[in-house]
Amino acid sequence: MAANKLFIGSLGFNVTEDQLRELFETAGTVTSASIIKDRDTDRSKGFGFVEMGSDDEAQAAISSLNGKELEGRAIIVNIAKPKEDRSSRPSFGGPRRY
């Protein structure tokens, strides 16, 4: 995973992707900004991802924006971790064995 993709946590539920992009452009080039939404309600889940133009710009964004207030909440900014493979998780819905 590239070190230029950032996880943004503790977002207010009314923060827009445009606001996120605008904030992160203060640290460099933003190639994408997305807020993750609940598929049923279309409401923000309170986190998102921003992809910066380079690893250096991503580090600058972490340094300058982690803990910064956005819409009344201190946001969390760090390098995004690779998506967990869901097939490796234990399944609890299988048949019961007595």
C-alpha positions in Angstrom: 0.0 0.0 0.0 1.3 3.4 -0.9 2.2 5.7 1.9 0.3 8.6 0.3 -3.2 7.2 1.2 -4.4 8.6 4.5 -7.1 7.4 6.9 -9.1 10.3 8.4 -11.1 9.5 11.5 -13.3 11.2 14.0 -15.1 13.2 11.3 -18.3 15.0 12.0 -21.3 13.5 10.3 -21.9 16.6 8.3 -18.4 17.0 6.9 -18.4 16.9 3.1 -15.8 15.5 0.7 -15.3 19.0 -0.6 -14.5 20.3 2.9 -12.1 17.3 3.4 -10.4 18.1 0.1 -10.1 21.8 0.9 -8.5 21.1 4.2 -6.0 18.7 2.9 -5.0 20.9 0.0 -3.3 23.1 2.6 -0.7 20.3 2.9 -0.3 19.5 -0.9 -1.9 18.0 -3.9 -5.0 15.9 -3.2 -5.7 13.3 -5.8 -8.9 12.0 -4.1 -11.0 12.5 -1.0 -13.9 10.3 0.1 -16.1 9.9 3.1 -17.3 6.4 3.8 -21.1 6.2 4.1 -23.6 3.7 5.4 -25.0 1.9 2.3 -28.5 1.8 3.8 -28.9 5.3 5.2 -26.3 7.2 3.1 -25.1 8.8 6.3 -21.4 9.3 7.0 -19.7 6.7 9.1 -17.4 9.3 10.6 -14.3 8.4 8.6 -12.8 8.7 5.2 -9.7 8.6 3.1 -7.6 11.2 1.3 -5.0 10.3 -1.3 -2.1 12.8 -1.5 0.0 13.5 -4.6 3.2 12.1 -2.9 4.4 10.3 0.2 6.1 13.6 1.3 2.8 15.5 1.0 1.0 12.7 3.0 3.6 13.1 5.8 3.1 16.9 5.7 -0.6 16.4 6.0 -0.2 14.0 9.0 2.1 16.5 10.7 0.0 19.5 10.2 -3.6 18.1 10.3 -3.6 15.3 12.9 -5.6 16.7 15.8 -6.8 19.7 13.9 -10.4 20.8 14.5 -12.9 20.3 11.6 -16.5 21.1 12.2 -15.9 21.1 16.0 -14.1 17.7 16.2 -10.4 16.9 16.4 -9.7 14.7 13.4 -7.3 11.7 13.3 -4.9 11.5 10.4 -2.6 8.6 9.7 -1.4 6.3 6.9 -4.2 4.0 5.7 -3.7 0.3 6.4 -4.5 -2.2 3.7 -8.1 -3.4 3.7 -8.5 -6.6 5.7 -9.4 -9.7 3.7 -12.9 -10.6 4.9 -12.5 -14.2 4.0 -9.9 -14.7 6.7 -12.2 -13.6 9.5 -13.9 -16.3 11.6 -17.5 -16.9 10.7 -20.0 -17.1 13.6 -23.1 -17.8 11.5 -22.2 -21.3 10.6 -24.0 -24.5 11.7 -24.0 -25.3 15.4 -22.3 -28.4 16.5 -23.3 -29.9 19.9 
